[in-house]
Amino acid sequence: MTARNELRLLPWSGPEGKPCYLSTNDKGGYMSRLADNIEADQLDAAVILLEHASDTVEDQDANSEDLRRLIGELAGTLRDVLRVAISRGHLMGANEPHRF
């Protein structure tokens, strides 16, 4: 997936929340496939959470604790989706946006 001498941003963080990168020319390798699968899972989770968020916002009985929990889940999922977008954008040669 990465061009020669390029690093792929992985869909997880390392110690202290620092980004992790993969250096490989083998897009079928174990780590590349693992990253692809985790990215797919993260995007699927975002779809499910978006549906849940829509239901929660429409729920007249939702209280402030429900909304706080939802905001926390949305923030984490948005962080994951942004990391996937940055990684895939970089792989396509796009400029990397600001840090997240």
Biopython code that builds the backbone (N, CA, C, O; Angstrom):
import numpy as np
from Bio.PDB.StructureBuilder import StructureBuilder

atoms = [
    (1, "MET", "N", (0.800, -1.191, 0.000)),
    (1, "MET", "CA", (0.000, 0.000, 0.000)),
    (1, "MET", "C", (0.848, 1.263, 0.000)),
    (1, "MET", "O", (0.431, 2.281, -0.551)),
    (2, "THR", "N", (2.007, 1.219, 0.594)),
    (2, "THR", "CA", (2.839, 2.408, 0.613)),
    (2, "THR", "C", (3.842, 2.368, -0.512)),
    (2, "THR", "O", (4.336, 1.304, -0.888)),
    (3, "ALA", "N", (4.137, 3.527, -1.043)),
    (3, "ALA", "CA", (5.194, 3.617, -2.044)),
    (3, "ALA", "C", (6.520, 3.390, -1.344)),
    (3, "ALA", "O", (6.625, 3.498, -0.122)),
    (4, "ARG", "N", (7.522, 3.075, -2.134)),
    (4, "ARG", "CA", (8.835, 2.833, -1.560)),
    (4, "ARG", "C", (9.261, 4.029, -0.706)),
    (4, "ARG", "O", (9.069, 5.177, -1.107)),
    (5, "ASN", "N", (9.829, 3.768, 0.453)),
    (5, "ASN", "CA", (10.323, 4.776, 1.392)),
    (5, "ASN", "C", (9.227, 5.640, 2.020)),
    (5, "ASN", "O", (9.526, 6.720, 2.529)),
    (6, "GLU", "N", (7.973, 5.199, 1.998)),
    (6, "GLU", "CA", (6.907, 5.921, 2.666)),
    (6, "GLU", "C", (6.403, 5.085, 3.827)),
    (6, "GLU", "O", (6.491, 3.857, 3.813)),
    (7, "LEU", "N", (5.879, 5.764, 4.825)),
    (7, "LEU", "CA", (5.340, 5.095, 5.992)),
    (7, "LEU", "C", (3.826, 5.180, 5.969)),
    (7, "LEU", "O", (3.254, 6.187, 5.550)),
    (8, "ARG", "N", (3.185, 4.119, 6.421)),
    (8, "ARG", "CA", (1.728, 4.096, 6.516)),
    (8, "ARG", "C", (1.340, 4.387, 7.955)),
    (8, "ARG", "O", (1.832, 3.741, 8.880)),
    (9, "LEU", "N", (0.455, 5.364, 8.145)),
    (9, "LEU", "CA", (-0.096, 5.638, 9.463)),
    (9, "LEU", "C", (-1.035, 4.496, 9.821)),
    (9, "LEU", "O", (-1.980, 4.207, 9.087)),
    (10, "LEU", "N", (-0.774, 3.852, 10.946)),
    (10, "LEU", "CA", (-1.585, 2.719, 11.367)),
    (10, "LEU", "C", (-2.800, 3.194, 12.166)),
    (10, "LEU", "O", (-2.774, 4.280, 12.746)),
    (11, "PRO", "N", (-3.858, 2.391, 12.199)),
    (11, "PRO", "CA", (-5.102, 2.820, 12.847)),
    (11, "PRO", "C", (-5.116, 2.637, 14.360)),
    (11, "PRO", "O", (-6.185, 2.472, 14.949)),
    (12, "TRP", "N", (-3.979, 2.661, 14.982)),
    (12, "TRP", "CA", (-3.896, 2.593, 16.443)),
    (12, "TRP", "C", (-2.738, 3.466, 16.891)),
    (12, "TRP", "O", (-1.869, 3.823, 16.096)),
    (13, "SER", "N", (-2.735, 3.802, 18.162)),
    (13, "SER", "CA", (-1.681, 4.635, 18.738)),
    (13, "SER", "C", (-0.718, 3.772, 19.528)),
    (13, "SER", "O", (-1.051, 2.679, 19.985)),
    (14, "GLY", "N", (0.468, 4.290, 19.671)),
    (14, "GLY", "CA", (1.480, 3.617, 20.460)),
    (14, "GLY", "C", (1.483, 4.149, 21.882)),
    (14, "GLY", "O", (0.523, 4.784, 22.319)),
    (15, "PRO", "N", (2.566, 3.888, 22.599)),
    (15, "PRO", "CA", (2.687, 4.390, 23.968)),
    (15, "PRO", "C", (2.515, 5.911, 23.998)),
    (15, "PRO", "O", (2.970, 6.625, 23.104)),
    (16, "GLU", "N", (1.862, 6.373, 25.026)),
    (16, "GLU", "CA", (1.637, 7.796, 25.245)),
    (16, "GLU", "C", (0.803, 8.438, 24.133)),
    (16, "GLU", "O", (0.845, 9.654, 23.949)),
    (17, "GLY", "N", (0.040, 7.618, 23.389)),
    (17, "GLY", "CA", (-0.838, 8.142, 22.354)),
    (17, "GLY", "C", (-0.144, 8.576, 21.078)),
    (17, "GLY", "O", (-0.753, 9.232, 20.233)),
    (18, "LYS", "N", (1.117, 8.222, 20.927)),
    (18, "LYS", "CA", (1.868, 8.632, 19.738)),
    (18, "LYS", "C", (1.461, 7.772, 18.544)),
    (18, "LYS", "O", (1.126, 6.598, 18.705)),
    (19, "PRO", "N", (1.492, 8.364, 17.336)),
    (19, "PRO", "CA", (1.109, 7.603, 16.144)),
    (19, "PRO", "C", (2.081, 6.446, 15.879)),
    (19, "PRO", "O", (3.262, 6.510, 16.222)),
    (20, "CYS", "N", (1.550, 5.399, 15.265)),
    (20, "CYS", "CA", (2.358, 4.255, 14.849)),
    (20, "CYS", "C", (2.388, 4.220, 13.322)),
    (20, "CYS", "O", (1.394, 4.536, 12.667)),
    (21, "TYR", "N", (3.510, 3.842, 12.775)),
    (21, "TYR", "CA", (3.666, 3.790, 11.325)),
    (21, "TYR", "C", (4.207, 2.429, 10.911)),
    (21, "TYR", "O", (4.864, 1.738, 11.689)),
    (22, "LEU", "N", (3.915, 2.063, 9.671)),
    (22, "LEU", "CA", (4.387, 0.810, 9.102)),
    (22, "LEU", "C", (5.200, 1.124, 7.862)),
    (22, "LEU", "O", (4.770, 1.901, 7.010)),
    (23, "SER", "N", (6.365, 0.526, 7.763)),
    (23, "SER", "CA", (7.211, 0.660, 6.587)),
    (23, "SER", "C", (7.261, -0.693, 5.893)),
    (23, "SER", "O", (7.897, -1.627, 6.382)),
    (24, "THR", "N", (6.588, -0.792, 4.754)),
    (24, "THR", "CA", (6.588, -2.041, 3.996)),
    (24, "THR", "C", (6.165, -1.770, 2.562)),
    (24, "THR", "O", (5.441, -0.814, 2.282)),
    (25, "ASN", "N", (6.619, -2.611, 1.675)),
    (25, "ASN", "CA", (6.165, -2.568, 0.287)),
    (25, "ASN", "C", (5.218, -3.726, 0.002)),
    (25, "ASN", "O", (4.780, -3.910, -1.133)),
    (26, "ASP", "N", (4.900, -4.513, 1.041)),
    (26, "ASP", "CA", (4.059, -5.695, 0.893)),
    (26, "ASP", "C", (2.650, -5.404, 1.391)),
    (26, "ASP", "O", (2.363, -5.567, 2.577)),
    (27, "LYS", "N", (1.760, -4.968, 0.480)),
    (27, "LYS", "CA", (0.401, -4.639, 0.908)),
    (27, "LYS", "C", (-0.397, -5.872, 1.302)),
    (27, "LYS", "O", (-1.478, -5.745, 1.878)),
    (28, "GLY", "N", (0.109, -7.056, 1.004)),
    (28, "GLY", "CA", (-0.550, -8.282, 1.411)),
    (28, "GLY", "C", (0.061, -8.886, 2.664)),
    (28, "GLY", "O", (-0.321, -9.980, 3.081)),
    (29, "GLY", "N", (1.009, -8.177, 3.266)),
    (29, "GLY", "CA", (1.671, -8.671, 4.465)),
    (29, "GLY", "C", (0.746, -8.658, 5.672)),
    (29, "GLY", "O", (-0.307, -8.021, 5.659)),
    (30, "TYR", "N", (1.154, -9.363, 6.704)),
    (30, "TYR", "CA", (0.331, -9.511, 7.901)),
    (30, "TYR", "C", (-0.057, -8.159, 8.492)),
    (30, "TYR", "O", (-1.238, -7.924, 8.748)),
    (31, "MET", "N", (0.904, -7.268, 8.714)),
    (31, "MET", "CA", (0.612, -5.989, 9.361)),
    (31, "MET", "C", (-0.269, -5.101, 8.476)),
    (31, "MET", "O", (-1.144, -4.404, 8.988)),
    (32, "SER", "N", (-0.054, -5.117, 7.175)),
    (32, "SER", "CA", (-0.902, -4.343, 6.265)),
    (32, "SER", "C", (-2.334, -4.856, 6.295)),
    (32, "SER", "O", (-3.277, -4.067, 6.341)),
    (33, "ARG", "N", (-2.501, -6.176, 6.269)),
    (33, "ARG", "CA", (-3.848, -6.752, 6.325)),
    (33, "ARG", "C", (-4.511, -6.490, 7.670)),
    (33, "ARG", "O", (-5.711, -6.220, 7.730)),
    (34, "LEU", "N", (-3.736, -6.567, 8.751)),
    (34, "LEU", "CA", (-4.269, -6.267, 10.079)),
    (34, "LEU", "C", (-4.759, -4.815, 10.125)),
    (34, "LEU", "O", (-5.858, -4.545, 10.608)),
    (35, "ALA", "N", (-3.951, -3.894, 9.628)),
    (35, "ALA", "CA", (-4.341, -2.484, 9.610)),
    (35, "ALA", "C", (-5.592, -2.278, 8.756)),
    (35, "ALA", "O", (-6.493, -1.537, 9.150)),
    (36, "ASP", "N", (-5.656, -2.924, 7.596)),
    (36, "ASP", "CA", (-6.839, -2.820, 6.730)),
    (36, "ASP", "C", (-8.089, -3.308, 7.454)),
    (36, "ASP", "O", (-9.141, -2.673, 7.383)),
    (37, "ASN", "N", (-7.972, -4.434, 8.149)),
    (37, "ASN", "CA", (-9.119, -4.998, 8.871)),
    (37, "ASN", "C", (-9.562, -4.101, 10.027)),
    (37, "ASN", "O", (-10.759, -3.921, 10.256)),
    (38, "ILE", "N", (-8.603, -3.545, 10.746)),
    (38, "ILE", "CA", (-8.956, -2.662, 11.859)),
    (38, "ILE", "C", (-9.598, -1.382, 11.331)),
    (38, "ILE", "O", (-10.562, -0.889, 11.917)),
    (39, "GLU", "N", (-9.079, -0.842, 10.237)),
    (39, "GLU", "CA", (-9.704, 0.342, 9.634)),
    (39, "GLU", "C", (-11.145, 0.045, 9.231)),
    (39, "GLU", "O", (-12.038, 0.855, 9.476)),
    (40, "ALA", "N", (-11.372, -1.109, 8.619)),
    (40, "ALA", "CA", (-12.730, -1.484, 8.217)),
    (40, "ALA", "C", (-13.635, -1.593, 9.442)),
    (40, "ALA", "O", (-14.779, -1.138, 9.410)),
    (41, "ASP", "N", (-13.134, -2.187, 10.513)),
    (41, "ASP", "CA", (-13.917, -2.296, 11.750)),
    (41, "ASP", "C", (-14.228, -0.913, 12.327)),
    (41, "ASP", "O", (-15.338, -0.673, 12.802)),
    (42, "GLN", "N", (-13.257, -0.011, 12.285)),
    (42, "GLN", "CA", (-13.472, 1.335, 12.808)),
    (42, "GLN", "C", (-14.536, 2.075, 11.993)),
    (42, "GLN", "O", (-15.377, 2.771, 12.561)),
    (43, "LEU", "N", (-14.504, 1.929, 10.679)),
    (43, "LEU", "CA", (-15.502, 2.583, 9.834)),
    (43, "LEU", "C", (-16.885, 1.976, 10.052)),
    (43, "LEU", "O", (-17.883, 2.696, 10.066)),
    (44, "ASP", "N", (-16.947, 0.665, 10.219)),
    (44, "ASP", "CA", (-18.231, 0.014, 10.519)),
    (44, "ASP", "C", (-18.786, 0.511, 11.864)),
    (44, "ASP", "O", (-19.983, 0.765, 11.993)),
    (45, "ALA", "N", (-17.910, 0.644, 12.851)),
    (45, "ALA", "CA", (-18.342, 1.132, 14.168)),
    (45, "ALA", "C", (-18.862, 2.567, 14.063)),
    (45, "ALA", "O", (-19.793, 2.942, 14.776)),
    (46, "ALA", "N", (-18.276, 3.356, 13.193)),
    (46, "ALA", "CA", (-18.736, 4.739, 13.011)),
    (46, "ALA", "C", (-20.152, 4.774, 12.444)),
    (46, "ALA", "O", (-20.960, 5.610, 12.846)),
    (47, "VAL", "N", (-20.454, 3.878, 11.521)),
    (47, "VAL", "CA", (-21.800, 3.812, 10.946)),
    (47, "VAL", "C", (-22.818, 3.463, 12.035)),
    (47, "VAL", "O", (-23.876, 4.086, 12.129)),
    (48, "ILE", "N", (-22.491, 2.475, 12.846)),
    (48, "ILE", "CA", (-23.391, 2.053, 13.924)),
    (48, "ILE", "C", (-23.574, 3.178, 14.943)),
    (48, "ILE", "O", (-24.692, 3.437, 15.387)),
    (49, "LEU", "N", (-22.480, 3.845, 15.314)),
    (49, "LEU", "CA", (-22.571, 4.926, 16.288)),
    (49, "LEU", "C", (-23.369, 6.102, 15.733)),
    (49, "LEU", "O", (-24.100, 6.750, 16.481)),
    (50, "LEU", "N", (-23.245, 6.386, 14.461)),
    (50, "LEU", "CA", (-24.023, 7.467, 13.861)),
    (50, "LEU", "C", (-25.522, 7.184, 13.965)),
    (50, "LEU", "O", (-26.310, 8.083, 14.260)),
    (51, "GLU", "N", (-25.906, 5.940, 13.723)),
    (51, "GLU", "CA", (-27.315, 5.561, 13.877)),
    (51, "GLU", "C", (-27.762, 5.738, 15.331)),
    (51, "GLU", "O", (-28.843, 6.263, 15.596)),
    (52, "HIS", "N", (-26.923, 5.295, 16.263)),
    (52, "HIS", "CA", (-27.224, 5.437, 17.687)),
    (52, "HIS", "C", (-27.338, 6.915, 18.077)),
    (52, "HIS", "O", (-28.229, 7.295, 18.837)),
    (53, "ALA", "N", (-26.427, 7.746, 17.549)),
    (53, "ALA", "CA", (-26.453, 9.174, 17.862)),
    (53, "ALA", "C", (-27.743, 9.808, 17.364)),
    (53, "ALA", "O", (-28.350, 10.621, 18.061)),
    (54, "SER", "N", (-28.157, 9.441, 16.171)),
    (54, "SER", "CA", (-29.407, 9.987, 15.623)),
    (54, "SER", "C", (-30.590, 9.609, 16.508)),
    (54, "SER", "O", (-31.460, 10.436, 16.780)),
    (55, "ASP", "N", (-30.617, 8.359, 16.953)),
    (55, "ASP", "CA", (-31.704, 7.917, 17.838)),
    (55, "ASP", "C", (-31.672, 8.659, 19.168)),
    (55, "ASP", "O", (-32.716, 9.058, 19.683)),
    (56, "THR", "N", (-30.478, 8.847, 19.727)),
    (56, "THR", "CA", (-30.341, 9.507, 21.023)),
    (56, "THR", "C", (-30.776, 10.969, 20.945)),
    (56, "THR", "O", (-31.447, 11.473, 21.846)),
    (57, "VAL", "N", (-30.393, 11.639, 19.875)),
    (57, "VAL", "CA", (-30.762, 13.048, 19.724)),
    (57, "VAL", "C", (-32.276, 13.205, 19.612)),
    (57, "VAL", "O", (-32.838, 14.184, 20.104)),
    (58, "GLU", "N", (-32.926, 12.258, 18.978)),
    (58, "GLU", "CA", (-34.381, 12.318, 18.825)),
    (58, "GLU", "C", (-35.134, 11.853, 20.072)),
    (58, "GLU", "O", (-36.333, 12.098, 20.200)),
    (59, "ASP", "N", (-34.439, 11.188, 20.983)),
    (59, "ASP", "CA", (-35.062, 10.652, 22.191)),
    (59, "ASP", "C", (-35.337, 11.764, 23.192)),
    (59, "ASP", "O", (-34.406, 12.361, 23.732)),
    (60, "GLN", "N", (-36.606, 12.043, 23.441)),
    (60, "GLN", "CA", (-36.985, 13.100, 24.377)),
    (60, "GLN", "C", (-36.591, 12.762, 25.812)),
    (60, "GLN", "O", (-36.472, 13.658, 26.647)),
    (61, "ASP", "N", (-36.389, 11.480, 26.103)),
    (61, "ASP", "CA", (-36.044, 11.058, 27.458)),
    (61, "ASP", "C", (-34.535, 10.996, 27.699)),
    (61, "ASP", "O", (-34.105, 10.672, 28.806)),
    (62, "ALA", "N", (-33.724, 11.300, 26.681)),
    (62, "ALA", "CA", (-32.268, 11.273, 26.854)),
    (62, "ALA", "C", (-31.870, 12.357, 27.860)),
    (62, "ALA", "O", (-32.291, 13.508, 27.745)),
    (63, "ASN", "N", (-31.063, 11.978, 28.834)),
    (63, "ASN", "CA", (-30.631, 12.955, 29.834)),
    (63, "ASN", "C", (-29.207, 13.422, 29.549)),
    (63, "ASN", "O", (-28.578, 12.973, 28.590)),
    (64, "SER", "N", (-28.713, 14.311, 30.372)),
    (64, "SER", "CA", (-27.388, 14.885, 30.129)),
    (64, "SER", "C", (-26.284, 13.832, 30.207)),
    (64, "SER", "O", (-25.289, 13.926, 29.488)),
    (65, "GLU", "N", (-26.448, 12.835, 31.070)),
    (65, "GLU", "CA", (-25.441, 11.757, 31.158)),
    (65, "GLU", "C", (-25.404, 10.958, 29.854)),
    (65, "GLU", "O", (-24.325, 10.615, 29.370)),
    (66, "ASP", "N", (-26.573, 10.660, 29.285)),
    (66, "ASP", "CA", (-26.640, 9.959, 27.999)),
    (66, "ASP", "C", (-25.920, 10.757, 26.921)),
    (66, "ASP", "O", (-25.164, 10.205, 26.121)),
    (67, "LEU", "N", (-26.164, 12.060, 26.911)),
    (67, "LEU", "CA", (-25.557, 12.916, 25.895)),
    (67, "LEU", "C", (-24.050, 13.053, 26.093)),
    (67, "LEU", "O", (-23.303, 13.076, 25.115)),
    (68, "ARG", "N", (-23.592, 13.146, 27.345)),
    (68, "ARG", "CA", (-22.149, 13.198, 27.610)),
    (68, "ARG", "C", (-21.459, 11.919, 27.141)),
    (68, "ARG", "O", (-20.403, 11.970, 26.512)),
    (69, "ARG", "N", (-22.061, 10.779, 27.451)),
    (69, "ARG", "CA", (-21.510, 9.497, 27.030)),
    (69, "ARG", "C", (-21.443, 9.429, 25.499)),
    (69, "ARG", "O", (-20.443, 8.994, 24.927)),
    (70, "LEU", "N", (-22.524, 9.865, 24.855)),
    (70, "LEU", "CA", (-22.574, 9.866, 23.397)),
    (70, "LEU", "C", (-21.482, 10.763, 22.809)),
    (70, "LEU", "O", (-20.815, 10.383, 21.847)),
    (71, "ILE", "N", (-21.306, 11.934, 23.381)),
    (71, "ILE", "CA", (-20.273, 12.850, 22.881)),
    (71, "ILE", "C", (-18.890, 12.223, 23.015)),
    (71, "ILE", "O", (-18.066, 12.352, 22.110)),
    (72, "GLY", "N", (-18.626, 11.550, 24.123)),
    (72, "GLY", "CA", (-17.341, 10.867, 24.296)),
    (72, "GLY", "C", (-17.131, 9.783, 23.263)),
    (72, "GLY", "O", (-16.041, 9.656, 22.707)),
    (73, "GLU", "N", (-18.169, 8.995, 23.000)),
    (73, "GLU", "CA", (-18.071, 7.936, 21.991)),
    (73, "GLU", "C", (-17.883, 8.528, 20.597)),
    (73, "GLU", "O", (-17.094, 8.020, 19.800)),
    (74, "LEU", "N", (-18.609, 9.600, 20.312)),
    (74, "LEU", "CA", (-18.473, 10.253, 19.003)),
    (74, "LEU", "C", (-17.071, 10.823, 18.813)),
    (74, "LEU", "O", (-16.500, 10.714, 17.729)),
    (75, "ALA", "N", (-16.514, 11.430, 19.860)),
    (75, "ALA", "CA", (-15.166, 11.996, 19.760)),
    (75, "ALA", "C", (-14.136, 10.909, 19.467)),
    (75, "ALA", "O", (-13.266, 11.091, 18.615)),
    (76, "GLY", "N", (-14.229, 9.784, 20.167)),
    (76, "GLY", "CA", (-13.286, 8.685, 19.930)),
    (76, "GLY", "C", (-13.429, 8.101, 18.538)),
    (76, "GLY", "O", (-12.433, 7.800, 17.879)),
    (77, "THR", "N", (-14.658, 7.942, 18.094)),
    (77, "THR", "CA", (-14.895, 7.380, 16.767)),
    (77, "THR", "C", (-14.465, 8.350, 15.682)),
    (77, "THR", "O", (-13.910, 7.934, 14.665)),
    (78, "LEU", "N", (-14.714, 9.631, 15.883)),
    (78, "LEU", "CA", (-14.277, 10.638, 14.917)),
    (78, "LEU", "C", (-12.756, 10.646, 14.812)),
    (78, "LEU", "O", (-12.209, 10.793, 13.719)),
    (79, "ARG", "N", (-12.070, 10.489, 15.943)),
    (79, "ARG", "CA", (-10.606, 10.408, 15.944)),
    (79, "ARG", "C", (-10.139, 9.219, 15.103)),
    (79, "ARG", "O", (-9.198, 9.341, 14.319)),
    (80, "ASP", "N", (-10.798, 8.070, 15.269)),
    (80, "ASP", "CA", (-10.436, 6.883, 14.488)),
    (80, "ASP", "C", (-10.668, 7.100, 12.996)),
    (80, "ASP", "O", (-9.814, 6.765, 12.175)),
    (81, "VAL", "N", (-11.826, 7.662, 12.649)),
    (81, "VAL", "CA", (-12.167, 7.873, 11.246)),
    (81, "VAL", "C", (-11.221, 8.896, 10.618)),
    (81, "VAL", "O", (-10.821, 8.743, 9.464)),
    (82, "LEU", "N", (-10.865, 9.927, 11.364)),
    (82, "LEU", "CA", (-9.919, 10.914, 10.854)),
    (82, "LEU", "C", (-8.559, 10.275, 10.604)),
    (82, "LEU", "O", (-7.904, 10.580, 9.607)),
    (83, "ARG", "N", (-8.132, 9.398, 11.496)),
    (83, "ARG", "CA", (-6.849, 8.699, 11.305)),
    (83, "ARG", "C", (-6.893, 7.849, 10.031)),
    (83, "ARG", "O", (-5.921, 7.813, 9.277)),
    (84, "VAL", "N", (-8.013, 7.169, 9.792)),
    (84, "VAL", "CA", (-8.163, 6.373, 8.569)),
    (84, "VAL", "C", (-8.098, 7.292, 7.349)),
    (84, "VAL", "O", (-7.426, 6.975, 6.367)),
    (85, "ALA", "N", (-8.792, 8.424, 7.409)),
    (85, "ALA", "CA", (-8.799, 9.358, 6.279)),
    (85, "ALA", "C", (-7.402, 9.912, 6.005)),
    (85, "ALA", "O", (-6.994, 10.023, 4.849)),
    (86, "ILE", "N", (-6.675, 10.259, 7.056)),
    (86, "ILE", "CA", (-5.313, 10.760, 6.879)),
    (86, "ILE", "C", (-4.434, 9.688, 6.259)),
    (86, "ILE", "O", (-3.681, 9.955, 5.322)),
    (87, "SER", "N", (-4.532, 8.467, 6.788)),
    (87, "SER", "CA", (-3.719, 7.373, 6.274)),
    (87, "SER", "C", (-4.025, 7.117, 4.801)),
    (87, "SER", "O", (-3.110, 7.009, 3.984)),
    (88, "ARG", "N", (-5.296, 7.021, 4.467)),
    (88, "ARG", "CA", (-5.676, 6.733, 3.084)),
    (88, "ARG", "C", (-5.370, 7.909, 2.170)),
    (88, "ARG", "O", (-4.982, 7.714, 1.018)),
    (89, "GLY", "N", (-5.542, 9.128, 2.672)),
    (89, "GLY", "CA", (-5.194, 10.306, 1.878)),
    (89, "GLY", "C", (-3.709, 10.352, 1.594)),
    (89, "GLY", "O", (-3.285, 10.691, 0.489)),
    (90, "HIS", "N", (-2.920, 10.007, 2.602)),
    (90, "HIS", "CA", (-1.474, 9.985, 2.419)),
    (90, "HIS", "C", (-1.089, 8.918, 1.393)),
    (90, "HIS", "O", (-0.209, 9.136, 0.560)),
    (91, "LEU", "N", (-1.743, 7.782, 1.461)),
    (91, "LEU", "CA", (-1.442, 6.710, 0.520)),
    (91, "LEU", "C", (-1.788, 7.119, -0.911)),
    (91, "LEU", "O", (-1.188, 6.630, -1.868)),
    (92, "MET", "N", (-2.763, 8.024, -1.047)),
    (92, "MET", "CA", (-3.167, 8.491, -2.370)),
    (92, "MET", "C", (-2.363, 9.716, -2.801)),
    (92, "MET", "O", (-2.564, 10.228, -3.902)),
    (93, "GLY", "N", (-1.452, 10.192, -1.943)),
    (93, "GLY", "CA", (-0.612, 11.312, -2.301)),
    (93, "GLY", "C", (-1.155, 12.667, -1.908)),
    (93, "GLY", "O", (-0.618, 13.688, -2.336)),
    (94, "ALA", "N", (-2.210, 12.708, -1.101)),
    (94, "ALA", "CA", (-2.776, 13.984, -0.661)),
    (94, "ALA", "C", (-1.929, 14.569, 0.451)),
    (94, "ALA", "O", (-1.210, 13.843, 1.138)),
    (95, "ASN", "N", (-2.008, 15.866, 0.630)),
    (95, "ASN", "CA", (-1.303, 16.513, 1.735)),
    (95, "ASN", "C", (-1.950, 16.134, 3.043)),
    (95, "ASN", "O", (-3.173, 16.018, 3.125)),
    (96, "GLU", "N", (-1.140, 15.938, 4.071)),
    (96, "GLU", "CA", (-1.669, 15.549, 5.379)),
    (96, "GLU", "C", (-2.230, 16.770, 6.086)),
    (96, "GLU", "O", (-1.547, 17.788, 6.192)),
    (97, "PRO", "N", (-3.478, 16.686, 6.579)),
    (97, "PRO", "CA", (-4.059, 17.809, 7.317)),
    (97, "PRO", "C", (-3.422, 17.939, 8.689)),
    (97, "PRO", "O", (-2.542, 17.160, 9.055)),
    (98, "HIS", "N", (-3.871, 18.919, 9.436)),
    (98, "HIS", "CA", (-3.328, 19.155, 10.764)),
    (98, "HIS", "C", (-3.463, 17.921, 11.646)),
    (98, "HIS", "O", (-4.291, 17.044, 11.402)),
    (99, "ARG", "N", (-2.628, 17.881, 12.675)),
    (99, "ARG", "CA", (-2.692, 16.765, 13.643)),
    (99, "ARG", "C", (-4.048, 16.720, 14.305)),
    (99, "ARG", "O", (-4.750, 17.728, 14.388)),
    (100, "PHE", "N", (-4.410, 15.539, 14.778)),
    (100, "PHE", "CA", (-5.695, 15.371, 15.464)),
    (100, "PHE", "C", (-5.480, 15.014, 16.878)),
    (100, "PHE", "O", (-6.444, 14.830, 17.622)),
]
sb = StructureBuilder()
sb.init_structure("model")
sb.init_model(0)
sb.init_chain("A")
sb.init_seg("    ")
for serial, (resi, resn, name, xyz) in enumerate(atoms, 1):
    if name == "N":
        sb.init_residue(resn, " ", resi, " ")
    sb.init_atom(name, np.array(xyz, "f"), 0.0, 1.0, " ", f" {name:<3s}", serial, name[0])
structure = sb.get_structure()
